[in-house]
């Protein structure tokens, strides 16, 4: 069995205790077989043999997904072409990140496992989505995830509603009448705000689980998370607004259940660095810039230096505080 096969076989069963060892093994593998990452490490003059903790791993700046073909290929005979390529959101003037995916079904099943870990079986949910900008631009990993969730749930309703609020209201009303099923409305922030402002206090909006994915896309002014959630609660009711933290360059997601604190599964390890020193990474730092180890990124690069700022809490949860200065506005979960 190859290293890749062993890693993927172990991935669903990974625990927090075993995650660091899995990350170190994956680092040695990708440091040799992910060409852009290997070149980056060589430019740093990094000694691979000296890495014996996740804090010592150099993380690949996320911009590489815009400028390089970030694939892990363990030899000419094992070369592969992407079956699907996810693209980041952005304007026509922005260069979009590309995440090449070797086996798209692995992404969908992994996302389902994470969701069901926190929310229970998809068979107990009806999943509806307001993601107009993602649908219009195409290539969205978020759209692919929601599409899979809706299919796996076995629901009767279509999942996506581009700008048709009347159809969404009808689907919400129908879904709420189905016994034994909860209703999840997932949406980009500006579209959810437009929806609640147009249909505030409608009974169809009450009793839902609302999950925002961030992002104003230049359609509305940016808001801090507390302000956004207060606005949404005026229309959807007093229950906390949930959030999803994900991005094109990751195959895993973290979730917040109404208090702005995100929880990540063992396959998604969170570390912080000094914003002025990309190599000062710590698992115990209280605040700083966000580094992520996504162990599902076996075929790209698992070690991502993001441009987000975060705060860690002693219980292992984290908050996203905003963006580093001079970094691009991103499509997912940027409440600056």
C-alpha positions as CSV (number, residue, x, y, z in Angstrom):
1,X,0.0,0.0,0.0
2,X,1.4,3.4,-1.0
3,X,1.9,6.2,1.5
4,X,-1.1,8.0,-0.1
5,X,-3.3,5.0,0.3
6,X,-2.3,4.5,3.9
7,X,-2.9,8.2,4.7
8,X,-6.3,8.2,3.1
9,X,-7.3,5.0,4.9
10,X,-6.3,6.5,8.3
11,X,-7.7,10.0,7.7
12,X,-11.4,9.3,8.7
13,X,-10.3,7.7,12.0
14,X,-7.7,10.3,13.0
15,X,-7.8,11.6,16.5
16,X,-6.3,14.8,18.0
17,X,-3.6,12.7,19.6
18,X,-2.6,11.1,16.3
19,X,-2.8,14.2,14.1
20,X,0.7,15.7,14.8
21,X,2.4,12.4,13.8
22,X,0.3,12.2,10.7
23,X,1.2,15.8,9.8
24,X,4.9,15.2,10.2
25,X,4.8,12.1,8.0
26,X,2.8,14.1,5.4
27,X,5.3,16.9,5.6
28,X,8.2,14.6,4.7
29,X,6.2,13.2,1.8
30,X,5.1,16.6,0.4
31,X,8.5,18.2,1.0
32,X,9.8,15.8,-1.6
33,X,6.9,15.3,-4.0
34,X,5.1,18.7,-4.2
35,X,7.3,20.6,-6.6
36,X,6.3,24.2,-5.6
37,X,6.6,23.3,-1.9
38,X,9.9,21.6,-2.4
39,X,11.2,24.6,-4.3
40,X,10.0,27.0,-1.5
41,X,11.7,24.8,1.1
42,X,14.9,24.8,-0.9
43,X,14.9,28.5,-1.3
44,X,14.6,28.8,2.5
45,X,17.5,26.4,2.9
46,X,15.4,24.3,5.2
47,X,16.8,21.0,6.7
48,X,14.0,18.5,6.4
49,X,15.7,16.1,8.8
50,X,15.5,18.7,11.6
51,X,11.7,18.9,11.6
52,X,10.3,16.9,14.5
53,X,7.3,19.0,15.6
54,X,4.5,20.7,13.6
55,X,5.7,24.1,14.9
56,X,8.9,23.6,12.9
57,X,7.2,23.0,9.6
58,X,7.4,25.9,7.1
59,X,4.0,26.7,5.8
60,X,3.4,27.5,2.1
61,X,2.1,31.0,1.5
62,X,-1.5,30.8,0.2
63,X,-0.6,32.9,-2.8
64,X,1.2,30.0,-4.4
65,X,-2.3,28.6,-5.3
66,X,-2.6,31.6,-7.6
67,X,0.8,31.4,-9.3
68,X,1.8,27.7,-9.2
69,X,0.5,24.2,-10.1
70,X,0.3,23.0,-6.5
71,X,0.1,19.2,-6.9
72,X,1.9,16.4,-5.0
73,X,3.2,13.9,-7.6
74,X,5.4,11.1,-6.1
75,X,7.2,10.3,-9.3
76,X,6.7,10.5,-13.1
77,X,4.9,7.1,-13.2
78,X,2.4,8.5,-10.6
79,X,1.6,11.8,-12.3
80,X,-2.1,12.7,-12.5
81,X,-4.3,15.4,-14.0
82,X,-7.0,17.0,-11.9
83,X,-10.5,15.6,-12.2
84,X,-11.8,18.9,-10.9
85,X,-10.3,22.3,-10.2
86,X,-11.8,24.6,-7.5
87,X,-11.5,28.3,-8.1
88,X,-11.6,31.0,-5.4
89,X,-14.1,33.8,-5.7
90,X,-13.0,37.2,-7.0
91,X,-13.6,40.0,-9.4
92,X,-12.6,40.0,-13.1
93,X,-9.5,42.0,-12.1
94,X,-8.3,39.5,-9.6
95,X,-6.3,36.3,-10.2
96,X,-8.2,33.4,-8.7
97,X,-6.6,30.7,-6.7
98,X,-6.8,27.2,-8.2
99,X,-7.0,24.0,-6.1
100,X,-6.5,20.9,-8.3
101,X,-8.4,17.9,-7.0
102,X,-7.3,14.4,-8.0
103,X,-10.4,12.6,-6.6
104,X,-13.4,14.9,-6.1
105,X,-15.4,12.3,-4.3
106,X,-12.8,12.2,-1.6
107,X,-13.5,15.9,-1.0
108,X,-17.3,15.4,-0.9
109,X,-17.1,12.5,1.5
110,X,-14.6,14.2,3.7
111,X,-16.8,17.3,3.9
112,X,-19.8,15.1,4.7
113,X,-18.0,13.4,7.6
114,X,-17.0,16.7,9.1
115,X,-20.6,18.1,8.9
116,X,-22.1,14.9,10.3
117,X,-19.6,14.9,13.1
118,X,-21.0,18.2,14.3
119,X,-24.6,18.2,13.0
120,X,-25.7,14.6,12.8
121,X,-26.7,12.6,9.7
122,X,-27.5,14.5,6.5
123,X,-30.6,12.3,6.2
124,X,-32.1,14.4,9.0
125,X,-31.6,17.7,7.1
126,X,-33.0,19.6,4.2
127,X,-30.2,21.9,2.9
128,X,-31.1,25.1,1.0
129,X,-28.6,27.6,-0.2
130,X,-28.3,31.3,-1.2
131,X,-24.9,31.5,-2.9
132,X,-25.5,33.6,-6.0
133,X,-22.0,34.9,-6.5
134,X,-20.5,31.5,-6.2
135,X,-23.0,30.0,-8.7
136,X,-22.4,32.8,-11.1
137,X,-18.6,32.6,-11.1
138,X,-18.4,28.8,-11.2
139,X,-15.7,26.4,-9.9
140,X,-16.8,26.8,-6.3
141,X,-15.8,24.1,-3.7
142,X,-18.6,25.5,-1.5
143,X,-21.2,24.9,-4.2
144,X,-19.9,21.4,-4.8
145,X,-20.1,20.7,-1.0
146,X,-23.7,22.0,-0.7
147,X,-24.8,20.1,-3.9
148,X,-23.4,16.9,-2.4
149,X,-25.1,17.6,1.0
150,X,-28.5,18.0,-0.7
151,X,-28.1,14.9,-2.7
152,X,-26.9,12.9,0.3
153,X,-29.8,14.2,2.4
154,X,-32.4,12.7,0.0
155,X,-34.4,15.9,0.1
156,X,-37.2,16.7,-2.3
157,X,-36.4,20.4,-2.6
158,X,-33.8,21.8,-5.0
159,X,-30.8,23.1,-3.1
160,X,-30.0,26.4,-4.8
161,X,-31.9,29.6,-5.3
162,X,-30.1,32.2,-7.3
163,X,-32.2,35.3,-6.8
164,X,-35.7,33.8,-6.6
165,X,-36.8,34.7,-3.0
166,X,-40.3,33.5,-3.6
167,X,-39.2,30.0,-4.6
168,X,-36.9,29.9,-1.6
169,X,-39.8,30.9,0.8
170,X,-41.9,28.2,-0.7
171,X,-39.1,25.6,-0.3
172,X,-38.6,26.7,3.3
173,X,-42.3,26.4,4.1
174,X,-42.5,22.9,2.5
175,X,-39.3,21.7,4.2
176,X,-40.5,22.8,7.6
177,X,-43.6,20.6,7.2
178,X,-41.6,17.4,6.8
179,X,-41.5,15.5,10.1
180,X,-38.1,14.4,11.4
181,X,-36.1,16.8,9.3
182,X,-34.4,20.0,10.3
183,X,-33.8,22.9,7.8
184,X,-30.4,24.3,7.1
185,X,-30.1,27.6,5.1
186,X,-26.5,28.2,4.1
187,X,-25.6,31.5,2.4
188,X,-23.1,34.1,1.6
189,X,-23.5,37.1,4.0
190,X,-24.8,39.7,1.6
191,X,-27.4,37.4,0.1
192,X,-28.7,36.4,3.6
193,X,-29.0,40.1,4.5
194,X,-30.8,40.9,1.3
195,X,-33.2,38.0,2.0
196,X,-34.0,39.0,5.6
197,X,-34.4,42.6,4.8
198,X,-36.9,41.8,2.1
199,X,-38.9,39.3,4.1
200,X,-38.4,40.2,7.8
201,X,-40.8,38.5,10.2
202,X,-42.1,36.0,7.7
203,X,-43.0,32.7,9.4
204,X,-40.9,30.8,6.9
205,X,-37.8,32.4,8.3
206,X,-38.3,31.2,11.8
207,X,-37.0,27.9,13.3
208,X,-34.2,27.4,10.8
209,X,-30.5,26.7,11.3
210,X,-28.8,29.6,9.4
211,X,-25.2,29.1,8.5
212,X,-23.3,32.1,7.0
213,X,-20.1,31.6,5.0
214,X,-19.0,35.2,5.2
215,X,-18.3,37.5,2.2
216,X,-19.9,40.7,1.1
217,X,-18.3,40.4,-2.4
218,X,-18.3,44.2,-2.7
219,X,-22.2,44.2,-2.7
220,X,-22.5,45.7,0.7
221,X,-20.3,47.4,3.3
222,X,-18.2,45.0,5.4
223,X,-19.4,44.3,8.9
224,X,-17.8,42.8,12.0
225,X,-19.3,39.4,12.9
226,X,-21.3,40.6,15.8
227,X,-23.0,43.3,13.7
228,X,-23.7,40.8,10.9
229,X,-25.2,38.2,13.2
230,X,-27.4,40.8,15.0
231,X,-28.8,41.9,11.6
232,X,-29.5,38.4,10.6
233,X,-31.2,37.5,13.9
234,X,-33.6,40.3,13.4
235,X,-35.0,38.4,10.5
236,X,-34.3,34.8,11.4
237,X,-35.1,34.9,15.1
238,X,-33.1,34.9,18.3
239,X,-31.2,31.6,17.7
240,X,-27.5,32.0,17.1
241,X,-26.3,32.3,13.6
242,X,-23.9,29.5,12.7
243,X,-20.8,30.0,10.5
244,X,-18.6,27.9,8.3
245,X,-14.8,28.5,7.8
246,X,-13.4,27.1,4.7
247,X,-11.6,28.3,1.6
248,X,-10.7,27.1,-1.9
249,X,-7.2,25.9,-0.9
250,X,-8.6,23.7,1.9
251,X,-10.6,20.5,1.6
252,X,-11.8,20.6,5.2
253,X,-14.1,23.0,7.1
254,X,-14.5,24.3,10.6
255,X,-17.9,25.3,12.1
256,X,-19.2,27.8,14.6
257,X,-22.5,27.2,16.3
258,X,-23.7,30.7,17.1
259,X,-21.0,32.3,19.3
260,X,-18.4,33.1,16.6
261,X,-16.0,30.4,17.9
262,X,-14.9,27.9,15.3
263,X,-14.3,24.2,16.0
264,X,-12.0,22.2,13.7
265,X,-11.9,18.4,13.4
266,X,-8.6,16.6,14.1
267,X,-7.9,16.5,10.3
268,X,-7.7,20.3,10.4
269,X,-5.0,21.6,12.8
270,X,-4.9,25.3,13.7
271,X,-1.7,27.1,14.6
272,X,-0.8,30.8,15.0
273,X,2.2,32.8,14.0
274,X,3.6,36.2,14.7
275,X,2.2,38.4,11.8
276,X,5.6,39.9,11.3
277,X,7.5,36.6,11.3
278,X,6.1,33.8,9.2
279,X,8.4,31.2,10.8
280,X,7.4,31.9,14.5
281,X,4.6,29.3,14.6
282,X,3.1,28.1,17.8
283,X,0.3,25.7,18.9
284,X,-0.1,27.7,22.1
285,X,0.0,31.3,20.9
286,X,-3.1,33.2,22.0
287,X,-3.5,35.4,18.9
288,X,-1.8,36.0,15.6
289,X,-1.9,35.1,11.9
290,X,-3.5,31.8,11.0
291,X,-1.7,28.7,9.7
292,X,-3.6,25.6,8.9
293,X,-2.6,21.9,8.4
294,X,-5.3,20.3,6.3
295,X,-4.5,16.6,6.3
296,X,-7.1,16.0,3.5
297,X,-4.8,18.0,1.1
298,X,-2.8,14.8,0.3
299,X,-2.6,15.7,-3.4
300,X,-1.8,19.4,-3.1
301,X,-0.2,20.9,-0.1
302,X,-1.4,20.4,3.5
303,X,0.5,23.3,5.1
304,X,-1.1,26.6,4.4
305,X,0.0,30.0,5.6
306,X,-3.3,32.1,5.3
307,X,-3.7,35.8,5.5
308,X,-6.3,35.6,8.3
309,X,-5.9,36.9,11.8
310,X,-7.2,34.7,14.6
311,X,-7.5,34.2,18.4
312,X,-7.2,30.8,20.0
313,X,-9.1,29.8,23.1
314,X,-7.9,27.4,25.8
315,X,-10.7,24.9,24.8
316,X,-9.3,24.6,21.3
317,X,-11.8,26.8,19.5
318,X,-10.7,29.8,17.5
319,X,-12.1,33.1,16.3
320,X,-11.3,34.8,12.9
321,X,-10.6,38.4,13.6
322,X,-10.0,39.8,10.1
323,X,-7.3,40.1,7.5
324,X,-3.7,41.0,7.5
325,X,-3.0,44.5,6.0
326,X,-2.5,44.6,2.2
327,X,-3.9,41.1,1.6
328,X,-6.5,40.4,-1.0
329,X,-10.2,40.4,0.0
330,X,-11.2,36.7,0.0
331,X,-14.5,35.2,-0.8
332,X,-15.0,32.9,2.2
333,X,-15.6,34.1,5.8
334,X,-13.9,37.5,5.7
335,X,-15.7,39.6,8.3
336,X,-13.2,42.5,8.6
